Amino acid sequence: MKKNKNKDARNIGVALILGLIIGLILYFMGKSELTLYVKPIGVVFIRLLKMVIIPLVFSSIYMSMV
């Protein structure tokens, strides 16, 4: 089980670094036409996170009072 956790953490770290590198490369190359296609996906992702966080906070507060 421990090997699997280390592998997951490594994969997350590699994906984070690759995403950062690719994002910086695209930013400095000025690929604005690509950002027109990718931005709506990012906006939807952030909205979905906001939609999940509010119920989690309220349910945590409620469960702490019960």
mmCIF file of the N, C-alpha and C atoms, coordinates in Angstrom:
data_MODEL
# 
_entry.id   MODEL 
# 
loop_
_atom_site.group_PDB 
_atom_site.id 
_atom_site.type_symbol 
_atom_site.label_atom_id 
_atom_site.label_alt_id 
_atom_site.label_comp_id 
_atom_site.label_asym_id 
_atom_site.label_entity_id 
_atom_site.label_seq_id 
_atom_site.pdbx_PDB_ins_code 
_atom_site.Cartn_x 
_atom_site.Cartn_y 
_atom_site.Cartn_z 
_atom_site.occupancy 
_atom_site.B_iso_or_equiv 
_atom_site.pdbx_formal_charge 
_atom_site.auth_seq_id 
_atom_site.auth_comp_id 
_atom_site.auth_asym_id 
_atom_site.auth_atom_id 
_atom_site.pdbx_PDB_model_num 
ATOM 1   N N  . MET A 1 1  ? 0.827   -1.191 0.000   1.00 0.00 ? 1  MET A N  1 
ATOM 2   C CA . MET A 1 1  ? 0.000   0.000  0.000   1.00 0.00 ? 1  MET A CA 1 
ATOM 3   C C  . MET A 1 1  ? 0.868   1.250  0.000   1.00 0.00 ? 1  MET A C  1 
ATOM 4   N N  . LYS A 1 2  ? 1.967   1.213  0.721   1.00 0.00 ? 2  LYS A N  1 
ATOM 5   C CA . LYS A 1 2  ? 2.815   2.397  0.823   1.00 0.00 ? 2  LYS A CA 1 
ATOM 6   C C  . LYS A 1 2  ? 3.449   2.745  -0.524  1.00 0.00 ? 2  LYS A C  1 
ATOM 7   N N  . LYS A 1 3  ? 3.821   1.733  -1.301  1.00 0.00 ? 3  LYS A N  1 
ATOM 8   C CA . LYS A 1 3  ? 4.405   1.999  -2.613  1.00 0.00 ? 3  LYS A CA 1 
ATOM 9   C C  . LYS A 1 3  ? 3.409   2.722  -3.506  1.00 0.00 ? 3  LYS A C  1 
ATOM 10  N N  . ASN A 1 4  ? 2.140   2.362  -3.418  1.00 0.00 ? 4  ASN A N  1 
ATOM 11  C CA . ASN A 1 4  ? 1.114   2.977  -4.240  1.00 0.00 ? 4  ASN A CA 1 
ATOM 12  C C  . ASN A 1 4  ? 0.942   4.452  -3.883  1.00 0.00 ? 4  ASN A C  1 
ATOM 13  N N  . LYS A 1 5  ? 1.026   4.789  -2.585  1.00 0.00 ? 5  LYS A N  1 
ATOM 14  C CA . LYS A 1 5  ? 0.900   6.183  -2.170  1.00 0.00 ? 5  LYS A CA 1 
ATOM 15  C C  . LYS A 1 5  ? 2.059   7.010  -2.701  1.00 0.00 ? 5  LYS A C  1 
ATOM 16  N N  . ASN A 1 6  ? 3.261   6.463  -2.638  1.00 0.00 ? 6  ASN A N  1 
ATOM 17  C CA . ASN A 1 6  ? 4.421   7.182  -3.151  1.00 0.00 ? 6  ASN A CA 1 
ATOM 18  C C  . ASN A 1 6  ? 4.324   7.385  -4.655  1.00 0.00 ? 6  ASN A C  1 
ATOM 19  N N  . LYS A 1 7  ? 3.803   6.389  -5.352  1.00 0.00 ? 7  LYS A N  1 
ATOM 20  C CA . LYS A 1 7  ? 3.649   6.490  -6.794  1.00 0.00 ? 7  LYS A CA 1 
ATOM 21  C C  . LYS A 1 7  ? 2.625   7.564  -7.150  1.00 0.00 ? 7  LYS A C  1 
ATOM 22  N N  . ASP A 1 8  ? 1.530   7.625  -6.409  1.00 0.00 ? 8  ASP A N  1 
ATOM 23  C CA . ASP A 1 8  ? 0.517   8.644  -6.658  1.00 0.00 ? 8  ASP A CA 1 
ATOM 24  C C  . ASP A 1 8  ? 1.069   10.039 -6.399  1.00 0.00 ? 8  ASP A C  1 
ATOM 25  N N  . ALA A 1 9  ? 1.803   10.195 -5.320  1.00 0.00 ? 9  ALA A N  1 
ATOM 26  C CA . ALA A 1 9  ? 2.383   11.497 -4.999  1.00 0.00 ? 9  ALA A CA 1 
ATOM 27  C C  . ALA A 1 9  ? 3.387   11.912 -6.067  1.00 0.00 ? 9  ALA A C  1 
ATOM 28  N N  . ARG A 1 10 ? 4.166   10.967 -6.536  1.00 0.00 ? 10 ARG A N  1 
ATOM 29  C CA . ARG A 1 10 ? 5.136   11.274 -7.591  1.00 0.00 ? 10 ARG A CA 1 
ATOM 30  C C  . ARG A 1 10 ? 4.431   11.683 -8.874  1.00 0.00 ? 10 ARG A C  1 
ATOM 31  N N  . ASN A 1 11 ? 3.364   10.965 -9.235  1.00 0.00 ? 11 ASN A N  1 
ATOM 32  C CA . ASN A 1 11 ? 2.616   11.295 -10.447 1.00 0.00 ? 11 ASN A CA 1 
ATOM 33  C C  . ASN A 1 11 ? 1.993   12.684 -10.355 1.00 0.00 ? 11 ASN A C  1 
ATOM 34  N N  . ILE A 1 12 ? 1.470   13.027 -9.196  1.00 0.00 ? 12 ILE A N  1 
ATOM 35  C CA . ILE A 1 12 ? 0.891   14.354 -9.008  1.00 0.00 ? 12 ILE A CA 1 
ATOM 36  C C  . ILE A 1 12 ? 1.967   15.423 -9.123  1.00 0.00 ? 12 ILE A C  1 
ATOM 37  N N  . GLY A 1 13 ? 3.114   15.180 -8.523  1.00 0.00 ? 13 GLY A N  1 
ATOM 38  C CA . GLY A 1 13 ? 4.217   16.137 -8.606  1.00 0.00 ? 13 GLY A CA 1 
ATOM 39  C C  . GLY A 1 13 ? 4.706   16.328 -10.032 1.00 0.00 ? 13 GLY A C  1 
ATOM 40  N N  . VAL A 1 14 ? 4.846   15.232 -10.769 1.00 0.00 ? 14 VAL A N  1 
ATOM 41  C CA . VAL A 1 14 ? 5.290   15.312 -12.164 1.00 0.00 ? 14 VAL A CA 1 
ATOM 42  C C  . VAL A 1 14 ? 4.266   16.069 -13.003 1.00 0.00 ? 14 VAL A C  1 
ATOM 43  N N  . ALA A 1 15 ? 2.983   15.783 -12.807 1.00 0.00 ? 15 ALA A N  1 
ATOM 44  C CA . ALA A 1 15 ? 1.942   16.484 -13.559 1.00 0.00 ? 15 ALA A CA 1 
ATOM 45  C C  . ALA A 1 15 ? 1.928   17.970 -13.229 1.00 0.00 ? 15 ALA A C  1 
ATOM 46  N N  . LEU A 1 16 ? 2.144   18.316 -11.975 1.00 0.00 ? 16 LEU A N  1 
ATOM 47  C CA . LEU A 1 16 ? 2.185   19.719 -11.570 1.00 0.00 ? 16 LEU A CA 1 
ATOM 48  C C  . LEU A 1 16 ? 3.345   20.445 -12.239 1.00 0.00 ? 16 LEU A C  1 
ATOM 49  N N  . ILE A 1 17 ? 4.507   19.834 -12.226 1.00 0.00 ? 17 ILE A N  1 
ATOM 50  C CA . ILE A 1 17 ? 5.683   20.462 -12.834 1.00 0.00 ? 17 ILE A CA 1 
ATOM 51  C C  . ILE A 1 17 ? 5.518   20.571 -14.349 1.00 0.00 ? 17 ILE A C  1 
ATOM 52  N N  . LEU A 1 18 ? 5.016   19.522 -14.995 1.00 0.00 ? 18 LEU A N  1 
ATOM 53  C CA . LEU A 1 18 ? 4.794   19.575 -16.441 1.00 0.00 ? 18 LEU A CA 1 
ATOM 54  C C  . LEU A 1 18 ? 3.770   20.638 -16.814 1.00 0.00 ? 18 LEU A C  1 
ATOM 55  N N  . GLY A 1 19 ? 2.702   20.734 -16.045 1.00 0.00 ? 19 GLY A N  1 
ATOM 56  C CA . GLY A 1 19 ? 1.695   21.759 -16.302 1.00 0.00 ? 19 GLY A CA 1 
ATOM 57  C C  . GLY A 1 19 ? 2.255   23.156 -16.154 1.00 0.00 ? 19 GLY A C  1 
ATOM 58  N N  . LEU A 1 20 ? 3.079   23.350 -15.143 1.00 0.00 ? 20 LEU A N  1 
ATOM 59  C CA . LEU A 1 20 ? 3.709   24.649 -14.931 1.00 0.00 ? 20 LEU A CA 1 
ATOM 60  C C  . LEU A 1 20 ? 4.644   24.996 -16.084 1.00 0.00 ? 20 LEU A C  1 
ATOM 61  N N  . ILE A 1 21 ? 5.454   24.045 -16.503 1.00 0.00 ? 21 ILE A N  1 
ATOM 62  C CA . ILE A 1 21 ? 6.397   24.292 -17.603 1.00 0.00 ? 21 ILE A CA 1 
ATOM 63  C C  . ILE A 1 21 ? 5.655   24.584 -18.906 1.00 0.00 ? 21 ILE A C  1 
ATOM 64  N N  . ILE A 1 22 ? 4.656   23.771 -19.222 1.00 0.00 ? 22 ILE A N  1 
ATOM 65  C CA . ILE A 1 22 ? 3.897   23.978 -20.457 1.00 0.00 ? 22 ILE A CA 1 
ATOM 66  C C  . ILE A 1 22 ? 3.157   25.312 -20.414 1.00 0.00 ? 22 ILE A C  1 
ATOM 67  N N  . GLY A 1 23 ? 2.582   25.645 -19.270 1.00 0.00 ? 23 GLY A N  1 
ATOM 68  C CA . GLY A 1 23 ? 1.893   26.923 -19.135 1.00 0.00 ? 23 GLY A CA 1 
ATOM 69  C C  . GLY A 1 23 ? 2.817   28.106 -19.314 1.00 0.00 ? 23 GLY A C  1 
ATOM 70  N N  . LEU A 1 24 ? 4.006   28.040 -18.730 1.00 0.00 ? 24 LEU A N  1 
ATOM 71  C CA . LEU A 1 24 ? 4.968   29.138 -18.888 1.00 0.00 ? 24 LEU A CA 1 
ATOM 72  C C  . LEU A 1 24 ? 5.457   29.253 -20.329 1.00 0.00 ? 24 LEU A C  1 
ATOM 73  N N  . ILE A 1 25 ? 5.694   28.126 -20.972 1.00 0.00 ? 25 ILE A N  1 
ATOM 74  C CA . ILE A 1 25 ? 6.134   28.155 -22.373 1.00 0.00 ? 25 ILE A CA 1 
ATOM 75  C C  . ILE A 1 25 ? 5.062   28.797 -23.249 1.00 0.00 ? 25 ILE A C  1 
ATOM 76  N N  . LEU A 1 26 ? 3.813   28.381 -23.071 1.00 0.00 ? 26 LEU A N  1 
ATOM 77  C CA . LEU A 1 26 ? 2.737   28.952 -23.881 1.00 0.00 ? 26 LEU A CA 1 
ATOM 78  C C  . LEU A 1 26 ? 2.535   30.429 -23.576 1.00 0.00 ? 26 LEU A C  1 
ATOM 79  N N  . TYR A 1 27 ? 2.708   30.816 -22.316 1.00 0.00 ? 27 TYR A N  1 
ATOM 80  C CA . TYR A 1 27 ? 2.546   32.219 -21.936 1.00 0.00 ? 27 TYR A CA 1 
ATOM 81  C C  . TYR A 1 27 ? 3.603   33.091 -22.608 1.00 0.00 ? 27 TYR A C  1 
ATOM 82  N N  . PHE A 1 28 ? 4.845   32.659 -22.571 1.00 0.00 ? 28 PHE A N  1 
ATOM 83  C CA . PHE A 1 28 ? 5.921   33.472 -23.130 1.00 0.00 ? 28 PHE A CA 1 
ATOM 84  C C  . PHE A 1 28 ? 5.978   33.404 -24.657 1.00 0.00 ? 28 PHE A C  1 
ATOM 85  N N  . MET A 1 29 ? 5.396   32.366 -25.250 1.00 0.00 ? 29 MET A N  1 
ATOM 86  C CA . MET A 1 29 ? 5.347   32.294 -26.708 1.00 0.00 ? 29 MET A CA 1 
ATOM 87  C C  . MET A 1 29 ? 4.185   33.105 -27.262 1.00 0.00 ? 29 MET A C  1 
ATOM 88  N N  . GLY A 1 30 ? 3.263   33.502 -26.406 1.00 0.00 ? 30 GLY A N  1 
ATOM 89  C CA . GLY A 1 30 ? 2.139   34.318 -26.842 1.00 0.00 ? 30 GLY A CA 1 
ATOM 90  C C  . GLY A 1 30 ? 1.109   33.545 -27.644 1.00 0.00 ? 30 GLY A C  1 
ATOM 91  N N  . LYS A 1 31 ? 0.822   32.345 -27.238 1.00 0.00 ? 31 LYS A N  1 
ATOM 92  C CA . LYS A 1 31 ? -0.166  31.525 -27.939 1.00 0.00 ? 31 LYS A CA 1 
ATOM 93  C C  . LYS A 1 31 ? -1.579  31.895 -27.477 1.00 0.00 ? 31 LYS A C  1 
ATOM 94  N N  . SER A 1 32 ? -2.046  33.060 -27.886 1.00 0.00 ? 32 SER A N  1 
ATOM 95  C CA . SER A 1 32 ? -3.352  33.520 -27.417 1.00 0.00 ? 32 SER A CA 1 
ATOM 96  C C  . SER A 1 32 ? -4.498  32.731 -28.040 1.00 0.00 ? 32 SER A C  1 
ATOM 97  N N  . GLU A 1 33 ? -4.316  32.189 -29.257 1.00 0.00 ? 33 GLU A N  1 
ATOM 98  C CA . GLU A 1 33 ? -5.402  31.425 -29.870 1.00 0.00 ? 33 GLU A CA 1 
ATOM 99  C C  . GLU A 1 33 ? -5.650  30.118 -29.117 1.00 0.00 ? 33 GLU A C  1 
ATOM 100 N N  . LEU A 1 34 ? -4.608  29.563 -28.529 1.00 0.00 ? 34 LEU A N  1 
ATOM 101 C CA . LEU A 1 34 ? -4.784  28.349 -27.733 1.00 0.00 ? 34 LEU A CA 1 
ATOM 102 C C  . LEU A 1 34 ? -5.518  28.657 -26.433 1.00 0.00 ? 34 LEU A C  1 
ATOM 103 N N  . THR A 1 35 ? -5.220  29.797 -25.844 1.00 0.00 ? 35 THR A N  1 
ATOM 104 C CA . THR A 1 35 ? -5.885  30.154 -24.591 1.00 0.00 ? 35 THR A CA 1 
ATOM 105 C C  . THR A 1 35 ? -7.369  30.408 -24.797 1.00 0.00 ? 35 THR A C  1 
ATOM 106 N N  . LEU A 1 36 ? -7.768  30.803 -25.994 1.00 0.00 ? 36 LEU A N  1 
ATOM 107 C CA . LEU A 1 36 ? -9.194  30.989 -26.273 1.00 0.00 ? 36 LEU A CA 1 
ATOM 108 C C  . LEU A 1 36 ? -9.955  29.671 -26.153 1.00 0.00 ? 36 LEU A C  1 
ATOM 109 N N  . TYR A 1 37 ? -9.295  28.570 -26.470 1.00 0.00 ? 37 TYR A N  1 
ATOM 110 C CA . TYR A 1 37 ? -9.939  27.262 -26.378 1.00 0.00 ? 37 TYR A CA 1 
ATOM 111 C C  . TYR A 1 37 ? -9.832  26.658 -24.984 1.00 0.00 ? 37 TYR A C  1 
ATOM 112 N N  . VAL A 1 38 ? -8.767  26.959 -24.279 1.00 0.00 ? 38 VAL A N  1 
ATOM 113 C CA . VAL A 1 38 ? -8.523  26.339 -22.978 1.00 0.00 ? 38 VAL A CA 1 
ATOM 114 C C  . VAL A 1 38 ? -9.212  27.102 -21.845 1.00 0.00 ? 38 VAL A C  1 
ATOM 115 N N  . LYS A 1 39 ? -9.371  28.409 -21.982 1.00 0.00 ? 39 LYS A N  1 
ATOM 116 C CA . LYS A 1 39 ? -9.925  29.224 -20.904 1.00 0.00 ? 39 LYS A CA 1 
ATOM 117 C C  . LYS A 1 39 ? -11.324 28.776 -20.463 1.00 0.00 ? 39 LYS A C  1 
ATOM 118 N N  . PRO A 1 40 ? -12.258 28.467 -21.381 1.00 0.00 ? 40 PRO A N  1 
ATOM 119 C CA . PRO A 1 40 ? -13.580 28.020 -20.915 1.00 0.00 ? 40 PRO A CA 1 
ATOM 120 C C  . PRO A 1 40 ? -13.522 26.753 -20.060 1.00 0.00 ? 40 PRO A C  1 
ATOM 121 N N  . ILE A 1 41 ? -12.599 25.865 -20.359 1.00 0.00 ? 41 ILE A N  1 
ATOM 122 C CA . ILE A 1 41 ? -12.452 24.649 -19.556 1.00 0.00 ? 41 ILE A CA 1 
ATOM 123 C C  . ILE A 1 41 ? -12.007 25.013 -18.145 1.00 0.00 ? 41 ILE A C  1 
ATOM 124 N N  . GLY A 1 42 ? -11.074 25.950 -18.034 1.00 0.00 ? 42 GLY A N  1 
ATOM 125 C CA . GLY A 1 42 ? -10.611 26.402 -16.725 1.00 0.00 ? 42 GLY A CA 1 
ATOM 126 C C  . GLY A 1 42 ? -11.701 27.094 -15.935 1.00 0.00 ? 42 GLY A C  1 
ATOM 127 N N  . VAL A 1 43 ? -12.511 27.900 -16.622 1.00 0.00 ? 43 VAL A N  1 
ATOM 128 C CA . VAL A 1 43 ? -13.607 28.606 -15.953 1.00 0.00 ? 43 VAL A CA 1 
ATOM 129 C C  . VAL A 1 43 ? -14.625 27.606 -15.412 1.00 0.00 ? 43 VAL A C  1 
ATOM 130 N N  . VAL A 1 44 ? -14.965 26.612 -16.210 1.00 0.00 ? 44 VAL A N  1 
ATOM 131 C CA . VAL A 1 44 ? -15.911 25.585 -15.760 1.00 0.00 ? 44 VAL A CA 1 
ATOM 132 C C  . VAL A 1 44 ? -15.335 24.819 -14.576 1.00 0.00 ? 44 VAL A C  1 
ATOM 133 N N  . PHE A 1 45 ? -14.051 24.494 -14.611 1.00 0.00 ? 45 PHE A N  1 
ATOM 134 C CA . PHE A 1 45 ? -13.411 23.770 -13.514 1.00 0.00 ? 45 PHE A CA 1 
ATOM 135 C C  . PHE A 1 45 ? -13.474 24.576 -12.217 1.00 0.00 ? 45 PHE A C  1 
ATOM 136 N N  . ILE A 1 46 ? -13.166 25.875 -12.279 1.00 0.00 ? 46 ILE A N  1 
ATOM 137 C CA . ILE A 1 46 ? -13.213 26.720 -11.086 1.00 0.00 ? 46 ILE A CA 1 
ATOM 138 C C  . ILE A 1 46 ? -14.639 26.827 -10.566 1.00 0.00 ? 46 ILE A C  1 
ATOM 139 N N  . ARG A 1 47 ? -15.613 26.956 -11.449 1.00 0.00 ? 47 ARG A N  1 
ATOM 140 C CA . ARG A 1 47 ? -17.014 27.028 -11.010 1.00 0.00 ? 47 ARG A CA 1 
ATOM 141 C C  . ARG A 1 47 ? -17.461 25.727 -10.345 1.00 0.00 ? 47 ARG A C  1 
ATOM 142 N N  . LEU A 1 48 ? -17.012 24.594 -10.880 1.00 0.00 ? 48 LEU A N  1 
ATOM 143 C CA . LEU A 1 48 ? -17.346 23.311 -10.257 1.00 0.00 ? 48 LEU A CA 1 
ATOM 144 C C  . LEU A 1 48 ? -16.724 23.194 -8.871  1.00 0.00 ? 48 LEU A C  1 
ATOM 145 N N  . LEU A 1 49 ? -15.484 23.676 -8.711  1.00 0.00 ? 49 LEU A N  1 
ATOM 146 C CA . LEU A 1 49 ? -14.856 23.660 -7.387  1.00 0.00 ? 49 LEU A CA 1 
ATOM 147 C C  . LEU A 1 49 ? -15.635 24.525 -6.403  1.00 0.00 ? 49 LEU A C  1 
ATOM 148 N N  . LYS A 1 50 ? -16.056 25.700 -6.839  1.00 0.00 ? 50 LYS A N  1 
ATOM 149 C CA . LYS A 1 50 ? -16.840 26.580 -5.968  1.00 0.00 ? 50 LYS A CA 1 
ATOM 150 C C  . LYS A 1 50 ? -18.169 25.925 -5.593  1.00 0.00 ? 50 LYS A C  1 
ATOM 151 N N  . MET A 1 51 ? -18.765 25.216 -6.554  1.00 0.00 ? 51 MET A N  1 
ATOM 152 C CA . MET A 1 51 ? -20.046 24.566 -6.311  1.00 0.00 ? 51 MET A CA 1 
ATOM 153 C C  . MET A 1 51 ? -19.910 23.450 -5.274  1.00 0.00 ? 51 MET A C  1 
ATOM 154 N N  . VAL A 1 52 ? -18.766 22.819 -5.192  1.00 0.00 ? 52 VAL A N  1 
ATOM 155 C CA . VAL A 1 52 ? -18.549 21.724 -4.251  1.00 0.00 ? 52 VAL A CA 1 
ATOM 156 C C  . VAL A 1 52 ? -18.135 22.241 -2.878  1.00 0.00 ? 52 VAL A C  1 
ATOM 157 N N  . ILE A 1 53 ? -17.360 23.308 -2.833  1.00 0.00 ? 53 ILE A N  1 
ATOM 158 C CA . ILE A 1 53 ? -16.794 23.783 -1.571  1.00 0.00 ? 53 ILE A CA 1 
ATOM 159 C C  . ILE A 1 53 ? -17.860 24.305 -0.619  1.00 0.00 ? 53 ILE A C  1 
ATOM 160 N N  . ILE A 1 54 ? -18.822 25.061 -1.108  1.00 0.00 ? 54 ILE A N  1 
ATOM 161 C CA . ILE A 1 54 ? -19.830 25.654 -0.222  1.00 0.00 ? 54 ILE A CA 1 
ATOM 162 C C  . ILE A 1 54 ? -20.621 24.584 0.534   1.00 0.00 ? 54 ILE A C  1 
ATOM 163 N N  . PRO A 1 55 ? -21.159 23.548 -0.130  1.00 0.00 ? 55 PRO A N  1 
ATOM 164 C CA . PRO A 1 55 ? -21.844 22.506 0.645   1.00 0.00 ? 55 PRO A CA 1 
ATOM 165 C C  . PRO A 1 55 ? -20.927 21.775 1.627   1.00 0.00 ? 55 PRO A C  1 
ATOM 166 N N  . LEU A 1 56 ? -19.671 21.581 1.263   1.00 0.00 ? 56 LEU A N  1 
ATOM 167 C CA . LEU A 1 56 ? -18.740 20.924 2.183   1.00 0.00 ? 56 LEU A CA 1 
ATOM 168 C C  . LEU A 1 56 ? -18.511 21.757 3.436   1.00 0.00 ? 56 LEU A C  1 
ATOM 169 N N  . VAL A 1 57 ? -18.374 23.058 3.278   1.00 0.00 ? 57 VAL A N  1 
ATOM 170 C CA . VAL A 1 57 ? -18.162 23.934 4.437   1.00 0.00 ? 57 VAL A CA 1 
ATOM 171 C C  . VAL A 1 57 ? -19.392 23.926 5.330   1.00 0.00 ? 57 VAL A C  1 
ATOM 172 N N  . PHE A 1 58 ? -20.569 24.095 4.739   1.00 0.00 ? 58 PHE A N  1 
ATOM 173 C CA . PHE A 1 58 ? -21.783 24.120 5.552   1.00 0.00 ? 58 PHE A CA 1 
ATOM 174 C C  . PHE A 1 58 ? -22.039 22.781 6.235   1.00 0.00 ? 58 PHE A C  1 
ATOM 175 N N  . SER A 1 59 ? -21.795 21.677 5.537   1.00 0.00 ? 59 SER A N  1 
ATOM 176 C CA . SER A 1 59 ? -22.007 20.378 6.178   1.00 0.00 ? 59 SER A CA 1 
ATOM 177 C C  . SER A 1 59 ? -20.984 20.139 7.287   1.00 0.00 ? 59 SER A C  1 
ATOM 178 N N  . SER A 1 60 ? -19.773 20.625 7.122   1.00 0.00 ? 60 SER A N  1 
ATOM 179 C CA . SER A 1 60 ? -18.767 20.491 8.183   1.00 0.00 ? 60 SER A CA 1 
ATOM 180 C C  . SER A 1 60 ? -19.152 21.303 9.407   1.00 0.00 ? 60 SER A C  1 
ATOM 181 N N  . ILE A 1 61 ? -19.629 22.508 9.184   1.00 0.00 ? 61 ILE A N  1 
ATOM 182 C CA . ILE A 1 61 ? -20.073 23.343 10.310  1.00 0.00 ? 61 ILE A CA 1 
ATOM 183 C C  . ILE A 1 61 ? -21.257 22.695 11.008  1.00 0.00 ? 61 ILE A C  1 
ATOM 184 N N  . TYR A 1 62 ? -22.210 22.200 10.232  1.00 0.00 ? 62 TYR A N  1 
ATOM 185 C CA . TYR A 1 62 ? -23.390 21.562 10.816  1.00 0.00 ? 62 TYR A CA 1 
ATOM 186 C C  . TYR A 1 62 ? -23.002 20.323 11.628  1.00 0.00 ? 62 TYR A C  1 
ATOM 187 N N  . MET A 1 63 ? -22.131 19.491 11.071  1.00 0.00 ? 63 MET A N  1 
ATOM 188 C CA . MET A 1 63 ? -21.741 18.271 11.774  1.00 0.00 ? 63 MET A CA 1 
ATOM 189 C C  . MET A 1 63 ? -20.922 18.572 13.024  1.00 0.00 ? 63 MET A C  1 
ATOM 190 N N  . SER A 1 64 ? -20.206 19.674 13.037  1.00 0.00 ? 64 SER A N  1 
ATOM 191 C CA . SER A 1 64 ? -19.447 20.018 14.240  1.00 0.00 ? 64 SER A CA 1 
ATOM 192 C C  . SER A 1 64 ? -20.369 20.499 15.356  1.00 0.00 ? 64 SER A C  1 
ATOM 193 N N  . MET A 1 65 ? -21.535 21.029 15.000  1.00 0.00 ? 65 MET A N  1 
ATOM 194 C CA . MET A 1 65 ? -22.489 21.495 16.014  1.00 0.00 ? 65 MET A CA 1 
ATOM 195 C C  . MET A 1 65 ? -23.363 20.363 16.538  1.00 0.00 ? 65 MET A C  1 
ATOM 196 N N  . VAL A 1 66 ? -23.504 19.296 15.777  1.00 0.00 ? 66 VAL A N  1 
ATOM 197 C CA . VAL A 1 66 ? -24.391 18.194 16.177  1.00 0.00 ? 66 VAL A CA 1 
ATOM 198 C C  . VAL A 1 66 ? -23.707 17.242 17.101  1.00 0.00 ? 66 VAL A C  1 
# 
